[in-house]
């Protein structure tokens, strides 16, 4: 109470954290979820070890400023390709959300995948859900300590291996693993391995549903992508209510509704929600509640589908499956698909037309143009620097040419050799006989042509300056 005698109450704006002990679900959606767990982790852990043309297939070499994507080598100037690829992935996620809700969250999101792995380990070491609840209530003893140490040791091992694999996309994994064995890790490499490992350990081992509830922004703006024809995990209230415990007579099921209030759908939910209360932003669409409910329906000899993937309109109007499928291809989805198809087509065309050769022309601005003696008299001379990048995985010799003004010629070496994925800066001198060309700036063009491959050719614009006096 305060000095005036009024009672003061404290209102918490944060829900008290309670441990969620998830029951292991079994069913078709659980099998699909584990399929994606294996698929995503096989790609993530295995890709750094895959070789391509004698080097790592996928490597973002920040030190050398080269990005390797299988047979494609990109320089920082080509970063637009990576940016567009990320935009396509993000837009694909938005499109799939419009059609099927948060299936990405429930089946392929790294938070879900690693939480699923960590919970499986927890289940194997500490036992089933009821056993874990009993263990949590017990005072610390030798058996509990042994189980906790074993669980956290395996979690930490997976987290560190995850951090090592992550850094292996930026430092060649063969080099990185040798540095780990020899205890010669660099400071930044060690930092990111520990940082990413700690994030994996904390998010999948402890935060779990808290990450989805409070940190993930996707749950907050997904509502703008859903409509009444989006497939979501739904509880059939018309069929299930009024819920009640199963009686001895089968007639009780029809009288009370199909839901026997077993709470299995709640026990298997990784975020601890009750899907029977309607769609909530905490629902990640993992469909574990569908598997749990279907198994209960099988036991009481009732039809499956009390909890199922359906749409709000289908639930309201009791649409058959055929009409639900027809409504998937609604104008909104068709427009999104057309935009995505155009983006993918433009990206594919740009990538196929990509030439593994780059050239930047830098003019020597300290001396705009000077008159020099040549074999046939006097000439105007300009100096340039050509920054040439060979992003092909084969060495090439290139011939340098200059065009644009009559009688213009190179007064420096006409050939340059570059090794695979090598870049080089070349000083180039260009001369024009005195009296030829216009006073001031004259547009010219440098041409770079591979002597061993006619397809490798590139040209860049430049200007040749003729002094006015």
N, C-alpha and C positions, 0 to 999 in steps of 0.2 A: 504493500500500500504506500501511496505517496503522503506528503505532509498534509494534504487536504482530506485524507482519508479515503480517496477513491482507489478502487482496486485496479491494479495494472496487470494486463494479460499480455503474454508474449506469443506472437503468432509466427510459426516457422514457415518460410517460403520454400523450403526444401523438404521433400519427402524423406523420412528416415530410411536409411539403407537397410534392407533386410536381405540376407543370403537367399538366393534362389537355388534350390537343389532340384535339378532337372532330371526327370525320369527319361530313360532311354526309350525312344520310339522305334517302332518297326513297321515297315510298310513300303509301298511303292515310292512315295515321295522321299522317304528316308534313304532308300537305295539311290534315287536320283541325286540327292544331296551329297551322298558319299562319292558318287561318280564324279561330281564336280570338285569335290575336295581332292580326290586323287588326280584329276585332270589338271587343275590349277597348280597344284604343288609339283607335279611332274614337270610342268612347263617352267615354273619359277625356279625350282632347284636344279633342273637339268639343263636349261638353256645356256647358262654360263659355261658349261662344260662341253657344249657342242662346238666343233671346229668347222670352219668353212675356208677353203683355200689356204690352209696352213695357219689360220689365226682364229680367234674367238668369233663365233658367228654373230653374236649380239654384244657390242661393247661401245660404251659412251666414254671415249678416252678424252677426258677434259684437259689433261696436260698437253696432249698433242693436238687438241681441238679437232678431233676426227670422230665421227659417229659411224659405227659399222652395223649394218642391218643385213645380215646374210650377204648377198652379192652386191649390196648397195653401200657406197662409201659417201658420207655427207660431211661437208665442212660447215662452219658456222654460217656461211652465206646461204646454205641450204636449209637452215633451221625452219623455214616456212613449211617444209614437208612434214616435219615432226609436229609442228603446231596444228596444221590442218588435220593430221591423223588423230590427234587428241580431240579436236573439235568433232570429228566424225564419230569417235567413240562416245563422247558425251551426248551427242545428238541421238545416237543409237540407243543409249540408255534411256533418254527421254521418250523415244518412240516405244520401246518395249514397256516402259512404265505405263504409257497410255493404254497399251493393249492388255498387259498382264499384271499391272500393279508392281509391287516391290519384289518381284522374283529375283532380281539381282541381289538384293539384301539377303534374301533367305537361302540362296543357293551358291552364290559365287563371290560375295563380298569378302575381302580378306578378314574383316572382323568376325564374320560368321564362320569362315573356314577354320581359322585358328582357334576360335572358341570351341568349335566342334571337336577339333583334335585334342585340345586340352581337356575338355569334358570327358572324352573317351578314355584318356589316360587316367583321369580322376576316378572314373567308374571302374576301371580295371584294378586300380590299387586300393581304393577305399570302399568299393562295393557298390551295391545298388542305391537307389535314392533313400530308402528307409535306413540302410546301413550308414550312409553318409550323414543323415540327420542325427542318428544315435551317436555317431563318432563326434559330431560337432558339439553335442551336449556333454560329452564325457570330459572329465578332468584329464589333464595331460598325463600320460603314462608311457611306458616303453613301446607298446604296440602302436599307439597313436603317433608317437614321435617318429617311429620307423616309417610309418606310412606317409607322414607329412614330408619327411626328408626325401623319401624315394620319389614322391610326386613332384616336389619342387625341383629336385635335381634333374629329372627328365624334362620338365618344363624349361628349365634354364638351358639345358643342352639344345633343345629344339630352337629356343629363342636365339641363342648364339649362332647356331648354324644358319638360321634365317638372316641374321645380321651379316654374317660372312657372305652368304649368297647375294644379298642386296648390294654390298660393296663390290662384289665380283662383277657387277654390271658396269662399274666405273674404273676398276683396276683389274687387269687380266687375272682371271681366277687362278690360273696356274702359278703366276707370280705371287698372288696373295696367299695361296695355300703354302707355298714355300716360305714366305715371310713368317707365317704363323708357326710353321714347324721349327724354323730357326730362331724364333723370338726376335725378329727384326722388323716388326710392323711399324709403319710410320705413325706419327701422332694423329693425323687426321683419319687415317684408315682405322686405327684403334678406336677413336672417338665414335665414328659412325657405326662400326660393328656393335659397340656397347650401347650406343643410343638406340639404334634400330632394334637390337635384341631386347633392351629394357622396355621399349614401347610394345613389342610383341608380348613379352612376359607379363607386363602390367595390364594391357588391354584384354588379352585372351584369358589370363589367369585370374584376374581380380575384377576389372571393370565390367567386362562382358556387356550385359544389357544396359549398364549405366552409360556406356559409350553411345549406344544406339539412342538412348533416351535424351541425353543432355548434350552430347558433343557432335553427333552426326547432323549436318545441315539438311541432308537429303530427306529426312523424315518431316522436316518443316515445310519444304516447298513442294513435296510430292502431290499435295492436294490440288495444286494448279494444273497438274497433268492428268488427274483422274476425272472421269465422268461417270455417268450412270450405266455405261456399257463397258466399263473396265472390269476385267476379271480380277476378283479379289477373294480372299478367304472369308467365307460368310457362314453364319449359323442360321439355319432355317427355323426361325422362331415360330412360324405357323405350324410346323410339324412337331417341333420339340416341346412347346409349351402347352399346358403347364408342366413343368418338370417335377420329378419326384422319384423316390427310391423304387426300385423294381419290386413289385409284390410277387406273391406266389402264383397268382393267376395271370395268364397272358393278357387277359382283358384289361389289366391295369395299365399296360403299355399304351393302349388306345385311349383309355380314359384320362391318363395323366400326361400324355405326350410321349414322344419317343425318347426324350432326354431323361435318363435315369439319375441325373445329378451325381455322377461318379467322380467328377472333377479331373478325369484323366486328361482332358484337353488343357487344363490349367497346369497340371503336373509336368507335361512334356514341353510346355511353352518356354523357350529360352529367355523371354522377357517377362514372364510371370503374369501375363494378362489373361483375362477371361474373355475369349472370343464371343461368348454368348451375350456379352454386353454391347455388341456391335463393333464396327471397324474403329480401331484406335490408331493413333500415330505411332504407338509402340510396336504394333504388329509389323514384323519384317517379312511376312509372306512365306515362311519356311515350310508351311503345311504339315508340321509335326502334329498339330491338333487334328488334322484330317485323318492321318494314319491312326492316331490313338482312338478317335471316335469310330472309325470304320471297324477296328478290331473289337470294340465293345458291341457294335451293332451285329457283328458276326456271332458273338457269343450269345446274344439274346434273340438271335434269329430274326432280326429286323433289317430292312433294306439299308444299304449304305447311303451316304450322302447327306446325313444330318448336318455335317459341316463339310463344305466343299468349295471348290473354285467356281464361282458364278458371278453374275453381275447384279447390280442393284435393280435394274429394270426386270431382269429375269426372275429375281426373287419376288418382286412385287407383283408381276403379272403371271408368274408360274410358266415361263416360257420353256419349250422343249430345247434340247441340245442343238438341234438344227438351226433354230432361230437365233440362238446365242452366237453360233458360228457365223451366221450371215451378218449379224450386227457388228462383228469385229471389223469388217471392211467398211466402216462408216466414213463419211467425207473427211473428218478430222484425221483419221489414220491414213487415208489415201494421200492427202496433201503432205503429211509428214513423210510418208514413204517416198513420194515423188521428190521432195526436197533432198532427202537423204540419198536417193539414187543419183540425183544430179551432182551432189557433192562427191560421192564415190566415183562417179564417171569422170568428173573434172580432175580429181586427184589421180586417178589411174592414168588418164591421158597425159597429165603433166609429168608423172613419174616415168611413163614409157618414153616420152620425148626428152627426158633429162639426159644431157650430154655429160659424160664424166670428165669434163674439162672446163676450167674457169680461168678467166683472165681479167685483171683490173689494170687500167692504164693510169699512171700518175705522172703528170707533167712537172718538169723542173721549173718551178715558178721563180726561182732566184734569177734565172736568165731566160726571159721570154723568147729571145731569138738573137742569134749573133751571126755576124758575117765572117766566114773563114775561107782560107785558100784551099782549093781543090785541084785535081789534076788538070781540069779544063778551064781553070780561072777561079772565080770566087763563087761561093754558095752560102745560102742561109742555112744555119744548123739549129735544130731543136733537140733537146735531150729529154728522154722519158724513162720511166721505170715500169716495166711490165711484171706484175705479180701473177705468176702462172701456177695453177694448181691442177695436178693430174690425179683425179679421184678414181681412176681405173686401177685395177689390181695387177696390171701389167706395165712394165716400163715402156716408154715411147720416146721417139725422137720427133721434135716438132720443127717445122720451118716457119720463120717469122717473115711476114710480108706487110707492105704498106701500100695503100691505094688512096685515090681521091683527088690528086693533083698530078697533072702531066709532068713527067721527068722526076718525080719524087722517088727517092731511093734510100735504102738503109746504108749507113756508113759504119755499121757494127756487125757483129756476128749474126748470121741469118739462121743458125740452127741452135737448138737447146735440147738437151736430153734430161728427162725426169724419170726417176725410179717410180715404182708403184706407190700410189697415194702420197707422192712427194710434192711439196710446193717450193717455189724458188722465185726470187726477185732478180730480174735481169735488167741491167742498164742498156738502153737502146738509143742510138744516135741516128737521127733522120736528117737528110740534106736535100735542099732544093736549089737548083742553079739560080744565081742572081738574075733578077728581072722576070722570073717565072712566078706565076701566082699573083693573087691580090694582096694589096697591102693590108696588114692586120691579120685577123683570124681566118684561116682556111680549114674547112672541115675535111678530115682524113679518116681513114679506118685502118686499124691494125688487124691482120688476119693471121691466125695460128692454125697450121694444118699438120696433122700427124703424117709422117712419111711412110708409115707402115699400115695405116688404116684410114681410108678416104672418108669414113664416117665421122672421124674425130676432127672436127673443124669448128672454129669459133672466131667471131670478129667483134671488135669493140670500137666505138666511136672515140675520136680525139680531135684536137685542133692543132694546126701548124701555124705558128705566128711568124709573119714577115714584117720586119721593122719598117716603119713609115719613112724613115730618113736613112 
